[in-house]
Amino acid sequence: MAVKPFAKVGLGLWNAGLAGRDALLDAWENRRGAEDRLLRRFTGAGGGQGRSVAIYSHFAPHSGISAMVARQVRDYARLGFRVIFVSASPRFTDQDFATIGDSVEIALHRRNFGLDFGSWADAIALLPDLTAGLDELLLVNDSVLGPIHPLDGCLAQMRAGGEGLFGMTDSVQHAPHLQSYFLLARGGDVVADLAGFIAAGRLSVRKRRMVKRFEVALSGHMRDLGHRVAALWNYEALEAELLRSDTDVAALFAELPAGRLRASDPGLFGLRRQLLDLPLNPAHHFAGLLVRRCGFPFLKTELVQRNPERILAAVQWRDLIPADAPVSIPLLEDHLASMERPMRRRARPLPQPATQQAAPPEVDAPAPLPEPPLPRAVEKPWEAQLRSAWMRSRNAGPPAPALPTLAAEALARAVSRAPLAVSFSHDDYAINTGGVQNVIHGEQQAFAGEGLGYLHLSPLSPSDRLAPAEPGSLSVRLDGVPLGVARVGDLMGLMSDLGRENAILGTIIHHFGGHAPEQVLALHQAAQSPRAIVWLHDFGTLCPNPFLLRNDIAFCGAPPAGSAACGVCAHGAGRRGHMDRLRAFFEASRPTFLAPSRTALTFWRERMGLAEAFAPGDVVPPLRLRPLPSAASWRVQGRRLRIAHLGVRSTHKGWTTFAGLAERLAGDERYEFLQLGLDLGCPLPSGVRHVQVEVTPACPTAMADAIAAEGVDVVINWSQCFETFSFSAHEALAAGALLITHPGAGHIPAAIAEAAPDQGLVVADAKALEALFISGAIQDACARSPATRHMLLFGGGTAEWLLAQRADARKRALARHG
């Protein structure tokens, strides 16, 4: 405890040192001036005698001018501006200049100091006659992606506003001010006052100081001089537009950290007051609204590249780009890639020969692996909130009942010596609901049908993350009956006793969440279990986030651990250590991998990167569909189509897309929208009817029955996850509904092709989905799709697989003796 005061003092001294260093650098740079920062000057073929000038501020961490930047420069020249291009990149070559030389009048290469305002200030200082006699001065930079809508209309509206200082958007953070990525000064006095303000400002190496001294202060300065200051899309108008949409409000609630918006405030007035009190960054939080409804021509590069506020629209930014955008998606992607790496790549280093390792010494019995040290990563402030964001929309389930702590003797008496399977999962399957829990329940019943015992171990609190390898306790359930809580040390003794009697059929790991792999391995080895079986219900073995959602928003594809994509994700810092611990378990136990679908197994093996020595794994579907013998019926014609979302209202399960479609078609007499499932998650829009449905082991067909009872014609499963199986998709097909999904939904397209190809549509993207309904083509698709009912045949999980293995072995033995 005595160390804390010294740590605070040390941190204070360190910060003081940094502040002092920055102050000295600021003083040095401001004294030396723009001439000292100028590295090179180029004269271009563009320009002329026009009275409109645009100063374009450019920065790239590596060399090269992207095609997007070149297109922006050409656009400003086409719109009547003489373009002055100022680059603060580390390198700016003749080849770079040739990319834009036909469009610019002058290009300046300077040392980077003072960010964009520094580039604008140095251009004004180095070209003293530049702003004399101008009618228009446009200050722009490359911090925006686009244009994705033509600039002509935006510029025409600003020019129609007469004289003044105009911007695209304004912000109310700190003080009301125009955001500085696009500033247009119109009128001779306005241009002179803007140039004078920039030239007189004191530049700084600190971004925060630059924002306050220049961006925030500029709008107030110009207002004080009597000039008009206005944004094309002002904050108040954007708030009003946002509040017109229940879906946009619901999405905003989901994106903001817990507590920033209070759902208890009634009505639009309460929401507007909260939005004013926050406040938000319109170029980030209102990005989807701006592009979709307002024709906004840009997306902020920081929003797409770093997404500091974790906005859903940023991860799905490609869906915002219209097909006829002036700058296409490939050009935008190329620009983003140029921010990550040089455009002229260096030669790759030659691969180094692998070092040969000594063979491990032979031992009589394997020993538990020690827990490897985990990297100590400094957690960013938003990570803890973001990591649990999706948990807020999950069914928390009833609280676990208080269970007695079992002594070693009581534990030994309670667990019989009959043959039994030992299984692990992330929660108690008997008191929590979900697909995995239902599989475990069916598995326990299948083992019981064969006269075999089933010992289930779970953490005391449900978890999806690995536990540290330190002494702890687990919840114990035998044959579906809760026994109590047992210490891991006592369980180790029990496993050793059972192992000596050959009483263990196998070790089954349904989920490692809440467990330490090192302890699971020790229990497996102590029991002398003949086999370890690892289920791939989700992708929790590839990442701490079992759904592989980058920042809990969109599917990431499981890139290599330590990649740049992991670096911008809340779950990325601990992913390498997470996978290393699990790989160590796999190396020591050599398990059989079971997956609910071939799609999931193939994807997992490619991303896990296991050696060929491992068994390829097997597929055990948790349920199968069989068409009922009755003739297929056809859908009722002449009434509104009933469109449904199945399950809780969760973003990663496609709720946002469904709710957006429902809102777009609100009032359309052709359609009726429903949500079947628990009343949990995002707010329910007024145009969607909720139907309470809960699937339990006692009623496993509840969802399929409800779909049929409600006469649902279409089920939209737009999951953002890579589904390993999807119970809801199979339930929709079983009830005879037409199932709509997208190509990236994991196993769902394959499930349609395998089980009911006439009852499914795989639609390219959200725009095509919307067009399907707006055009009415969905009605023709429903008319062509028979409402075939299917029987749900539930499997027995690991018990089913073990019995099949036993039957195959018996057939092989009989064949040898035949």
N, C-alpha and C positions, 0 to 999 in steps of 0.2 A: 504493500500500500504506500510505503514511503517513496516509491519510485515515481508515482504519478505527478507530484509537484515538480520534480526535476524534469519529467517528460514534457510537462506543459511549458516550463521555462525554456527548455531546449527548442520546442516547436515555435514558441514566440520569437526566439532569437533567429531561428532559421527563416521565418516569414519576414522578420525585419531585415535580414540580410538580402532576401530576394527583392523586397521593396526598395532597398537602397540601391541594389544593382540596377533595377529598372529605372529608377530616378536618374542615375548617372547616365544610362544609355539614352534616355529621353533627352536629357540636356545636351549630350554630345551630338546626337543626330539633328536636333532642331538648330543647333549652332552651325553645323556644317552645311545644312541646306540641301536643296534638290540637286544642285550641280554635282555635289559629291556623290549622291546616290545614283546618278545616271551612269549606266554602263555602256550603252550604245544607242544610236539613233538611226532610223531607217526612213527613207522617203518613198511613199507608195504612189501608185498610179491613180488612186481615187482622189476625191476632193472636188475642188472647184471654188466658185465664188459665192456659194450659198450662205445665207445668214442663219443657218441651223447647224449646230455642232453637237456631236455625241462623243463623249469621252468614255471609252470602254476599258474597265479595269479587269485584268486577267491574272490568274494565278493557277499554276499546276505544279504539284509537288515534283513532277518529273518533266522531261522535255516533251515537246510536241504540242501542236494545236489540233484539237479534235475537230471532226467534221461538224459537230454541233456548234462549236464556237465560231467556226468559219461561216456557217449558215446564219448565225445571229448577226455577225458583222455585216454580211451581205444584205440582210434584211434592213438594218438601220441605214445603210447607204441607199437602198432602194426607196426607203421612206423619206428621202430628201436630206439626210444628215451627212455632213463631212465628218468622217470618223477618225478620231485620234485613239490609237490602240496603245495601252500601257500595260506591259507585262512585268510582274514581279516574280516570275518563276526563277528557279536557280539557274536555268539555261534557256537561252533564246537564240536560235541559230538562223543562218540564212535560209535554210530549208523551212523553218517555222514561219519566217516572214513571207516566203513565197506562197504559203497557203492563203494568206490574207492580203497580199500586196496589191491586188487589183481593186480592193474595196476600201482601203484606208488611205488617208492623206499622209499621216505620219505614224510611225510606230516607235515607242520608247521602251527600252529595257532598263529597269532600275532595280536596285537592291530593295528587298521587301522590308518595309518599315511603315507602320501606320495603317496597314490593311488597305481597304478600297479607298477610303478618304485620303490616305497618304498618296495613292496613285493619282487621284483626281487633283490633289493639291500640288503635287510635283509637276503634273502636266500644265496646270495654270501658271506655275512659277517659271517653268522652262520655256513656255510659249506665251510671253507677256501680251502679245497682240491678239491672242486667240479669241478672247471674249469681248473684244471691243466691237461695238456696233452689232452685236448679235440680237436676233429676235428670239431664238430658242437655244437653250443649253440642256442637253440630255445627259444625265449621269447614270450609267448602267454598269453591271458587272456580270461575271460568269457564274454567279452563285445560284442561278436558276436553270432548270432544264426546260428546253423548248426552243421556239414556241410550239405549243401543241394545239393552239388555235391561232388563226392569223392575227397579227398585231395591228392590222390596218384599222379595224373598228375601234380598238382601245385608244389608239393615237388620235383618231378622228374625234372621239368624244372629249379627250383632253384639250385638243386644239379648239373645239367648239366652246370651251369654258372661258375663253378670253385670256387675260393676263393673270399670272399667279404661279404658284408652285404646286405641282400635281404629282401624285404617286398612284401606284396600283392599289395598295392597301395601307391602312393605318393601324397603329397599336395604341393601347391605353396603358401599357406597362410603363412604370416610372412616371410618364406624363404623356398626354396625347401627342402622337407624332407620326409622320409618314415613315414607312419602312423604306430603307435606302437602296434597295436593289434596283429600283427604277424611279428616277426623279426627273421631272421635266419642268424647267423654268421657262416661262413665256413672258415676253416683254423686256425691253431694254433695261429698265430699272430693276426688275426682278433678277435678270441674269447678272447684272452688276453686283447686286447685294448678295446673291448666292456665291458668286466667285469671291467677293470680299470676305464673306464669312469663312469660307474654306481656307483662303490664303492666310487669314489672321489666326486660325486655330493652331493650338499646340499639339503636335502629333505625339503618340505614345506607342510603346511596344505592347501595352496591355489592351486587350480587346474590350474589357469592361469600361476602361477610361475612354476609349475611342467612341463607344456607343453612346455614353453619356455626354461627352464633349461635343460630338458632331451629330449623330443621328437624332438623339433625343432633343438636343438643344436647338437644332436647325429650325424645326417647325415653329417653336416659340419665338425664336429670333425674327423669322420672316413675318409672323403675325404681328409682333411688336412694331415692325416697320410699316405695317398697314397693308401687307400683301395678302391676297387670298391664298389659303392653304387647304387643299382638298384631296381626298382619295376617291378613286373611281369606284371602289368597293369599300365603303367605310364600315367600321366595326359595328355600329348600331344596325345598319342595314343587313349585315351578315347574320347578326343575332336574330333579327326578325325572320330572315329566311330560314335559319336553322330551326326555329321554334314552330315553323309550319309543318315540320316532318317529325312524326313520332319515332320513325326509325333512326333519323339523325340524332335526336335527343337520346334515344336508347344507346346508340353507338357511343355517344359522348360520355354517358354515364359509365359504360363498360371500359372506356379508355383511360379515364381520369383515375388517379390513385384514390383509394378508399377515403371517403370523408370530404373530398373537395366539393362534390355536389351532394346536396341532401335531398333525397327523394321525398322527404316529408313536406317540403315547401309546396303548397298547392298552387296549381295553375301556372299560366304562362308568366304572370307578373313575378311570382316567386322565382321561377327559373331565370328570368331576365335579370332580376336583382342579383342572383348568385353569379351569373356570367359576368356582370359588371364588377362584382367584388373579387373575382378570381385573380387577375384577368387572364385571357388566353392569347396565344400567338396566332393571329388569323391565318398566316401563311402556312401554319402547321395544322392546327386543330380544325380549321375550316377548309382544308385543301380539297377534300372530296366534294364538298358543297360548291366551292368556287369553280372547279373544273367542270363538274357535271351540269350545274344549273346556270352558271354565270358566264360561261365562255372565257374563263380566266386563262391566259396564254401560257402560264408557267407552272412548274412544280419546283419548290426549293430543293436544291441538290442535297443539302444537309438532311432534309426530311427523308429522302429516299435512301441516302447513303448511310446515315447514322441513326435516324429516327429517334432523337433524344427523348421525345414525349411518348414513344411507343404507340403510334397511331396506326390503326388497322389499314386505312386507305394508303398509307405509305408502303406497307408490305405488298399490297395488291395494286401498286401504282400502274402497272401495265393495263389493268382494266379501265383506267381513267383516260387512256390515250385513244382518241378516235381514230378510225381506220384512215381518214383523210388528213391526218395531222401534218402540218408543214415539215416537222422533223419526226421521222419515224422511230419506232421503238428500237430497231437495231442501232441507229445513230445515237440514241440516248444511252443505250447499254454500252456502246463503244466509248462514249464520253466518261461514263462512270468507271469503266475499266481503266481508262487513262489516269484517273485519280488514284488508282491502286497500284499501278505499275508503269514503267516507262513505255511509251508507244514504240520506241525502237528498243526491243528487248536485247539484253545482254546474252551472250552465249551461255548455255547451261553448263554447269560444272560436270566433269566426267564422273560417272559413278565410281565410288571407292570399293575395292574388293572387300567382301565380308570377312570379318575376323573369325577364325575357327575357335570354338569354345571347347573346353575340356568336357569330356563326358562326366555326368554326375556320378558320384560314388553310389554303389549298390547298398540298399538298406533293406532290412527285414520287412518293415511296414512303413507306409507313407505317414508323414507327420503333417499336422496342420500348418498351413502357410502363414508366415507372419504378415501382419498388415503393413503394406508399403506406406511410406510417408506421403501424405497428400500435400500438393503445393499450397502455400499460404498466399492466396490471392486477396487483394484488398477489394472488398465488396463496394460497388458503387451504391449511392443512396437509393436509386430506384430499383435495384435488383431484388431485394427482399420482397418488396410489394409486388413486383412484376412476376416473380417466381410463383407466387401463390394466387395470381389473378384468376386463373381458370378455376382454382379451388372454390372461389366464391360462388360459382354457378353450379357446383356439383351438389348432389344430394348428400348432405352431411350425415343422414341416417340417425337412428336413435342412439343415445349415449350408451356406451358399453356398461353392462351391469357390473357391480362390484363383485369380484371373485376372490375366493380365499387363496392365500399363498400356501402352496403345497410343500411340505417337508419331503426330503428324499424318500423316507420310508412310505409316506402316504402316496407319493407318486408311483413308487414301485408296486404298491398293492393295487392301485387303480388301473394300471395298464396291464392287461392280461398278457400271457406268454403265447397266445395264439398268433399265427402268421398275420402280419399287418403291414400296411404301407405307411410311410411317414411323409407328410407333405408340408410345404411352406407356402405362405402367401402374404400379401401386404396388409390384410385385415382379417377379421373374423367373418368368414363367409356366411355364417348363420344369422348375423344381425345386421349385415350390410347388403345392399342390393346392387346388382350390376351383372354384366355378362360373365365376367370371370367368376364371380361368386356363384352364379347359377351353374357354371361348368363344374366347379368344385363340389357343389351339392349333388349334382347328378353323378359325379365320379364316386362320391362316398356311398351313394345308394347302390351303384353298380358293384362296388366291392362288397357291400353288405349282402347283396343278392348271391354272391359266390361264397358267403360264409367267412369273409376276410375282414380283419379289423382295419381302421383308418384313424391314424393319429395326426392331427392337424396342429401346426404351430404358427402363431402369428404375433406381430408386435402388439404391445399394450395399446398403442394409439396408431390408427391407420396412417401409412406413409408410403410415398413413392420413391423415396431416396434411400440410399444405402446407409446403414448405421455404422458407427465406429466400432472397431473390434475391441470392445472392452466389456467387462462383466456386466450382465444385465439379466432381464427376465422376459419370458414369453408367455403368451396366453395359450393354454392347452385345451384341446377339444378331442374327445375320443368317440368315434362312431356317432358324431353329431351332438354329443352331450358335453356341455362345458365341465371341465374338471377343476380349473382354477389357474393360478399363475405359478410358474415354476422358474427357478433360477437356472441359467444356462449350465452352471456347474453340476447341478443335480440332474439335469437332462442328459449331460454327458455320461454320468454314471448309469442312468437308465439305459441309454443306447448301448453302452458296453455290455451290460447284462443281457440285453436282447440279442446283441451280436453274437455272444458266446453260445446262445441257444439257436442260432440261425433263424430267428423269428422275423426278420425284416425282408419283405419282398422287394423293396426298392425305395429310393429317396426321390420325391417328386417336388420340384420347385416351380410353382405357378408364377411367382413374382418374388424378386429379391428385395422389394421395397420394405424398409423397416428392419432388415436383417443385415448382419455383417457376413459377407461371403466366406470370410475366414472361419467364422463360427459354424456356418452351415456345412462347410467342408469337414470341420472337426467332428461334428455330429454324424455326418455321413460315414466317415472313416471309422469312428468308434463303433457304429452299428454293424460294421463289416457288410454294408449294404451291397448286394451284387450289382446294382446299377443305379446310376443317377439319371434323372429325366428332367430336362429343362423345357418349360413351355414358353412359346413366343406369342403370348396373347397380345402384347404390345411391344414397343421397342425400348423398354426400360433397360435392356442390356447394352444398348447403343448410346444412351444419353441419360442424364438425370431426369430429363423431361421425357416421359414414356411415349408422348405423342409426336416427338420430333418437330415441335412448333417453335420456330425462332421467335424468342421473346413472347412465347405463348400466343402468337398471332397467326403465323402461316407456316406451312410445311417447309422444312429446310432441305430435305433429301439426304440428311446424315452425311455432310461433308467430312473429310478427314479431321480428326481431333487436332486442335491447335491451328486450324485454318483461319483465314481472315473472317469468314462467315461466323465462326465460333467466337471470334473476338468482339463482335458487336451484339452477342446474345447473352441474356442473363444467365443462361445455363452453361455457357462455354467455358468459364474458368475452371470448373471442376470436372469437365467431361473426360479429360485424359486420365486423371487418377481413377475416375469411376470405371472406365473401360479396362484399365490395367488390373484393377482388383478382380473384375469378372473374368478377364482372360486367364489370370492366375488360377481361378477356380476351375475353369474349363480344362486347362492344361493338367491339373492334378486329378480331376475326377473323370475326364473323358466321357461326358454325358451323351445321351441320346437327345436330340432336339426335336420337339414336337411342335407343330404349328397348326393353326386352324385352317390355313389355306396354302396352296402352292405359291400363290402370289407373295404372301408374307415370308415364307421360307426362303424363296429365291432372293428377294430384296435383302433380307437379313444376312444371309451368307455372303452376299457381295459386299455389304458394308462392314461386316464384322471382320472380314479378312482372316478367317481361320485357315490353318494349314490343311492340305488335302488329307492328312492322316485322320482327321475327324470324320465321323460318320456323316453321310449327307443329310440325315434327318428324315422325318416322316410327317405326313399330313393326317390329322385326325379332326375332321369338321365337328364342331359342337352340335350341329343339327343338319339334317338333309331335308330336301323338299321332294315330295312325291305327289304327282297330280292325282286328285280324287277321281274315282271312276265315273262320276256324273259328267254329263256333257258340259262343255264350256258355255257359259252364258255370255250375253253381250250387254254392254253398259246401257243404262237407262238413257234414252234420248229425250230431248225436249225440256231438260231442266238444267239448272246451273251446275257446272262441273265443280266438284268438291276437291280442293287441293289441300294437302296436309303435310305438316312437318311432324316427324315422330321423335319423341324424347324431349329432354329439357331444352329450354331456350338458351343454348350455349353457342357462342360465336364459333368455336372450333368444330362444332358439329353442323355448321352451315346455316345457323339461325339468321344471321345478318342478311344473307342473300335472300332467304325466304321472306323475311319481314319486309325487305326493300321491295320485292316483287308485289307483296300483298298491298303495300302502301301505294305503289305506282298504279295498281289496278283497283284501288278502293272506289267503290261506286260503279264498277263495271258489272252489269247485270249477268254477264256470262259466267262469273266465277264466285265461289265461296271458299274462304280460307279457314283452316282449322289447325290447332296444335294438339296432338294426342300425346299425353305423357304427364309427368309431374309438373305442378305449377311452380317452377323454379327457374332462376336465371334472369335474363334480360327482361325489361318490362314488356308486357303484352300489348301490342298496338290495338286500337279500338276496332279495327277491321278484321281481327283474327279471333275466332271462337276457341276457347280452351275446353278440352275434354279430358277429365282426370283418368289416367290409366297407369297402373303399376304392375309390372311383371315380377312375379315372385316364384320360387320353386313350387309353391302350392298351386299356382295358376300360371304356368309358363306360356300359355297361348293367349294371355289377356290382350296383348297389343293387336295380334292378328284378328282376334274376335271383335275388338273395338273398331278396327278399320272396316270390317265387313258390316258391322251394325250401323256405323255412321254413313255407309254408302260412299266411302271415299273413292274417287275415280283416279286421282293422281297423287303420288307421294314424291316429294322433292327431297332427295338426300344429297345435299351439296357440301358434304363434309370437307373441312380444310385439312383433316388428318389423312394420312395414308392408312386406310382401314385394313386391318389384318383379316377381318371377316365381315362384320356388320350384321348384328342380329336384326336391326331395324330394316335393313334392305331385304332380308329373307322374309321377315314378317309382312312387308308390303307385298311381295310376290305371292306369299301364301294366301293372302286375303283377296288376291285377284286385282290389285291396283296396278296402274301403269307407273313404273318407277323411273324417275329421271335423275341422272347424275352427271358427273363430268369425268374426263379421262384421268385426272389426277387423284381420284378418290380411292386408290388402292385396289382392293379385291372386288369392289362393287361392280364395275363393268364386267369382270370375269364371272361373277355370280349370275348376272343377268344372262350372259351367253351360255352358261352351263345349265341353269335351271329353267329359265323361261325367256328365251330370246324374243318372243313376240310381245312380252310385257315390259320392255324396257327401252329407254332412249338414253344415249350417251351424247350430251350436248357439249360443244367445244368450250364455251365460256359463258360468263354471266350475261353478256350482251346477247348472245344467241338464245339463252334461256328466256330473256325478257321478250325478244322478238317472237319467240314461239307462242307466247301468250297474247301479245298485243295484236299479232296478225290473225290469231284464231286458229293457227295451224295445229295447236294442241287438240282442238276438238276433232279434227280429222284423224290425228294419231290415236285418240281414244276410240274413235269409231272403228278403226282397223285392228285394235288390240283386244283380244278376247279376255274376259274377266275370269280366267281359269283359277279355281281354288286348288290349293295344295295342302297336303298333310305335313305337319311339322314332326319330323322324326328326330328326337333328341338323342344324342350319343352318350356314351359312358365315360368320356375323357380317357384318362390313363388306363383305367380298368379295361375299357374296350380294346385299347392297343395291346395291353399285356395278354389278354385272352386270345387276341388274334395271333400274337407271336407264339403263344403256347399251341394253338391249333396248327399253325404252320409247321412248328417243330414236330408235332405228332405226325403230320402227313409225311414229312421227310423221313421220319423214323420208320413208318410203315412201308414207305417206298423202298428203303434200303433192305428191309426184311422180306419184301414181296417176292 
